[in-house]
Amino acid sequence: MEFNRIIKLLRKERGITQKQAAEDLGVSQALLSHYEKGIRECGLDFVVRVADYYNVSCDYLLGRSAERNGMMLSAEDIPNPDKMKDNIYHGSVLPTMNKKLISNSLNVLYAKIGDCHSKALTTEVSAYLMTAVAKMFRLLYSAESHNASSMFSVDARRWPGYSDAVMHSAQANVEALLAGEALPGGEGVADPSCLAMTTESLTREYPLYTPSLLNLVKTSETRARELTGEDRT
């Protein structure tokens, strides 16, 4: 499922034509096209050739690892932006790892936003993310009936609709800004080249944080495919 997407991604990121890649890999362009579209499955020898050609691991090509070198992350491997004294949050590895993945990914996200020099873009992305965190916190807080509901100024009946509206509005505004449109809060992104990136360039620019981002994307997509049943087809 992952192989065809990844070999096409690697070729596109390198700026190599399908014809050139096929010649270099010793196959016909038609066969490479079939591999990239997932129409045909290749043998192990071809996987190894592609790994050598793009200087990545076979585990990465097969979707087993989110990192080009095939490394599998553990909680101890992930940089800790909060500089906690220990690597374990309340004695549990899973929340520690997830917290680090999210925190480190946000470092990359805000770095790329900063490259666009749009205050409005920063505002709208932040509104979306802050509301998402507030929604989850309120769910946890409200699960205990003895917690005072007066902590919140928006009542429980209206909050789900209001918070969803804020997030949908923020997402729509981000899409508009990225298309170059101006909003009352500021100018849009005039030149989207500020967001040009590849997995290779991200790893080079943010070596400490990109592994977390790539693993977060992989985990999120796996969950999405499971919910839609795509992994079962």
KAMORA-V414755 format. One record per residue. PHI is phi in whole degrees, -180 to 180 (999 if undefined). BURIAL is # if it has 9 or more other C-alpha atoms within 8 Angstrom, else .. D_FIRST is the distance of its C-alpha to the first C-alpha in Angstrom with 1 decimal. Layout:
phi->PHI burial->BURIAL d_first->D_FIRST
phi->PHI burial->BURIAL d_first->D_FIRST
This chain:
phi->999 burial->. d_first->0.0
phi->-88 burial->. d_first->3.8
phi->-58 burial-># d_first->5.9
phi->-63 burial-># d_first->6.8
phi->-65 burial-># d_first->7.6
phi->-72 burial-># d_first->9.4
phi->-68 burial-># d_first->11.4
phi->-70 burial-># d_first->12.5
phi->-60 burial->. d_first->13.5
phi->-61 burial-># d_first->15.4
phi->-65 burial-># d_first->17.2
phi->-63 burial-># d_first->18.2
phi->-64 burial->. d_first->19.5
phi->-83 burial->. d_first->21.5
phi->71 burial->. d_first->22.9
phi->-100 burial-># d_first->22.2
phi->-72 burial->. d_first->22.2
phi->-62 burial-># d_first->19.7
phi->-62 burial->. d_first->22.8
phi->-66 burial->. d_first->23.8
phi->-62 burial-># d_first->20.6
phi->-61 burial-># d_first->20.5
phi->-62 burial-># d_first->24.1
phi->-65 burial->. d_first->23.6
phi->-91 burial-># d_first->20.8
phi->76 burial->. d_first->22.8
phi->-132 burial-># d_first->20.8
phi->-76 burial-># d_first->21.6
phi->-63 burial-># d_first->20.4
phi->-63 burial->. d_first->19.3
phi->-68 burial->. d_first->17.1
phi->-62 burial-># d_first->15.5
phi->-60 burial-># d_first->15.2
phi->-64 burial-># d_first->13.2
phi->-64 burial-># d_first->10.9
phi->-68 burial-># d_first->10.6
phi->-90 burial-># d_first->10.1
phi->77 burial-># d_first->7.5
phi->-75 burial->. d_first->10.7
phi->-127 burial->. d_first->11.2
phi->-99 burial->. d_first->10.0
phi->-98 burial->. d_first->12.2
phi->-89 burial->. d_first->14.6
phi->-62 burial->. d_first->15.2
phi->-62 burial->. d_first->18.0
phi->-71 burial->. d_first->16.0
phi->-58 burial-># d_first->13.8
phi->-65 burial-># d_first->17.2
phi->-62 burial-># d_first->18.7
phi->-65 burial-># d_first->16.2
phi->-61 burial-># d_first->16.8
phi->-67 burial-># d_first->20.5
phi->-64 burial->. d_first->20.4
phi->-98 burial->. d_first->19.0
phi->57 burial->. d_first->20.6
phi->-129 burial-># d_first->17.7
phi->-87 burial-># d_first->16.6
phi->-65 burial-># d_first->14.1
phi->-61 burial-># d_first->13.1
phi->-67 burial-># d_first->12.4
phi->-61 burial-># d_first->10.4
phi->-88 burial-># d_first->8.1
phi->81 burial-># d_first->8.1
phi->-80 burial->. d_first->10.9
phi->-128 burial-># d_first->13.5
phi->-83 burial-># d_first->14.0
phi->-104 burial-># d_first->16.8
phi->-61 burial-># d_first->17.1
phi->-85 burial->. d_first->19.4
phi->83 burial-># d_first->17.1
phi->-67 burial->. d_first->19.7
phi->-101 burial->. d_first->19.1
phi->-77 burial->. d_first->21.5
phi->-119 burial->. d_first->24.2
phi->-59 burial-># d_first->26.8
phi->-73 burial->. d_first->29.3
phi->-79 burial->. d_first->27.1
phi->-87 burial-># d_first->26.9
phi->-57 burial-># d_first->29.9
phi->-105 burial-># d_first->32.1
phi->-66 burial->. d_first->33.4
phi->-86 burial->. d_first->36.0
phi->52 burial->. d_first->37.4
phi->-65 burial->. d_first->37.9
phi->-67 burial->. d_first->40.0
phi->-123 burial->. d_first->37.5
phi->-92 burial-># d_first->33.8
phi->-115 burial-># d_first->33.8
phi->-91 burial-># d_first->34.3
phi->54 burial->. d_first->36.7
phi->77 burial->. d_first->35.7
phi->-125 burial->. d_first->32.0
phi->-74 burial-># d_first->29.1
phi->-61 burial->. d_first->26.4
phi->-64 burial->. d_first->28.4
phi->-63 burial-># d_first->29.4
phi->-65 burial-># d_first->25.9
phi->-64 burial->. d_first->24.8
phi->-62 burial->. d_first->28.0
phi->-67 burial-># d_first->27.6
phi->-58 burial-># d_first->24.0
phi->-68 burial-># d_first->25.5
phi->-61 burial-># d_first->28.7
phi->-69 burial-># d_first->27.2
phi->-65 burial-># d_first->24.7
phi->-64 burial->. d_first->27.7
phi->-61 burial-># d_first->29.5
phi->-68 burial-># d_first->27.0
phi->-57 burial->. d_first->26.9
phi->-72 burial-># d_first->30.7
phi->-65 burial->. d_first->31.0
phi->-70 burial-># d_first->29.1
phi->-61 burial-># d_first->31.1
phi->-61 burial-># d_first->34.2
phi->-65 burial->. d_first->33.4
phi->-86 burial-># d_first->33.9
phi->53 burial->. d_first->37.4
phi->-124 burial-># d_first->37.2
phi->-63 burial-># d_first->39.0
phi->-64 burial-># d_first->37.9
phi->-65 burial-># d_first->34.2
phi->-60 burial-># d_first->34.8
phi->-63 burial->. d_first->36.8
phi->-72 burial-># d_first->34.3
phi->-62 burial-># d_first->31.2
phi->-64 burial->. d_first->33.6
phi->-62 burial-># d_first->34.7
phi->-63 burial-># d_first->31.2
phi->-68 burial->. d_first->30.4
phi->-65 burial->. d_first->33.9
phi->-67 burial-># d_first->33.8
phi->-61 burial-># d_first->30.5
phi->-67 burial->. d_first->32.1
phi->-62 burial->. d_first->35.3
phi->-61 burial-># d_first->33.6
phi->-67 burial->. d_first->32.1
phi->-63 burial->. d_first->35.4
phi->-66 burial->. d_first->37.4
phi->-61 burial->. d_first->35.3
phi->-66 burial->. d_first->36.1
phi->-62 burial->. d_first->39.7
phi->-78 burial-># d_first->40.3
phi->-67 burial->. d_first->39.1
phi->-96 burial->. d_first->42.5
phi->-64 burial->. d_first->45.2
phi->-83 burial->. d_first->47.8
phi->-69 burial->. d_first->46.2
phi->-68 burial->. d_first->48.3
phi->-69 burial->. d_first->46.7
phi->-68 burial->. d_first->49.2
phi->-63 burial->. d_first->46.9
phi->-107 burial->. d_first->45.1
phi->-88 burial->. d_first->46.9
phi->-98 burial->. d_first->44.5
phi->-70 burial->. d_first->45.0
phi->-62 burial->. d_first->42.3
phi->-70 burial->. d_first->42.3
phi->-87 burial->. d_first->41.8
phi->-57 burial-># d_first->39.4
phi->-58 burial-># d_first->36.1
phi->-69 burial->. d_first->36.8
phi->-64 burial->. d_first->38.3
phi->-67 burial-># d_first->35.5
phi->-62 burial->. d_first->32.8
phi->-63 burial->. d_first->35.0
phi->-62 burial-># d_first->35.3
phi->-68 burial-># d_first->31.6
phi->-64 burial->. d_first->30.9
phi->-64 burial->. d_first->33.9
phi->-63 burial-># d_first->32.7
phi->-63 burial-># d_first->29.2
phi->-63 burial->. d_first->31.0
phi->-68 burial-># d_first->33.4
phi->-62 burial-># d_first->30.7
phi->-61 burial->. d_first->29.1
phi->-66 burial-># d_first->32.6
phi->-62 burial-># d_first->33.5
phi->-69 burial-># d_first->30.5
phi->-87 burial-># d_first->31.5
phi->94 burial-># d_first->34.9
phi->-80 burial-># d_first->36.8
phi->-91 burial-># d_first->39.6
phi->-120 burial-># d_first->40.2
phi->-54 burial->. d_first->43.4
phi->-83 burial->. d_first->42.1
phi->152 burial-># d_first->41.6
phi->-78 burial-># d_first->40.2
phi->-82 burial-># d_first->36.6
phi->-86 burial-># d_first->34.5
phi->-71 burial->. d_first->36.2
phi->-126 burial->. d_first->34.0
phi->-68 burial-># d_first->30.3
phi->-64 burial->. d_first->30.1
phi->-65 burial->. d_first->31.0
phi->-105 burial->. d_first->27.4
phi->-64 burial->. d_first->25.9
phi->-162 burial->. d_first->23.5
phi->-133 burial->. d_first->20.7
phi->-61 burial->. d_first->19.0
phi->-69 burial->. d_first->21.5
phi->-69 burial->. d_first->24.5
phi->-63 burial-># d_first->23.8
phi->-64 burial-># d_first->23.7
phi->-71 burial->. d_first->26.9
phi->-77 burial->. d_first->28.7
phi->-130 burial-># d_first->27.8
phi->-61 burial-># d_first->27.1
phi->-79 burial->. d_first->28.1
phi->-107 burial-># d_first->26.1
phi->-61 burial-># d_first->22.9
phi->-54 burial-># d_first->21.2
phi->-65 burial-># d_first->21.9
phi->-62 burial-># d_first->20.6
phi->-64 burial-># d_first->17.2
phi->-71 burial-># d_first->16.9
phi->-64 burial-># d_first->18.3
phi->-62 burial->. d_first->15.7
phi->-62 burial-># d_first->12.8
phi->-64 burial->. d_first->14.8
phi->-65 burial->. d_first->15.6
phi->-69 burial->. d_first->12.2
phi->-62 burial->. d_first->11.2
phi->-64 burial->. d_first->14.5
phi->-64 burial->. d_first->14.1
phi->-67 burial-># d_first->11.0
phi->-64 burial-># d_first->13.1
phi->-67 burial->. d_first->16.1
phi->-86 burial->. d_first->14.8
phi->81 burial->. d_first->13.3
phi->-64 burial->. d_first->9.9
phi->-71 burial->. d_first->8.5
phi->-98 burial->. d_first->11.1
phi->-89 burial->. d_first->10.3
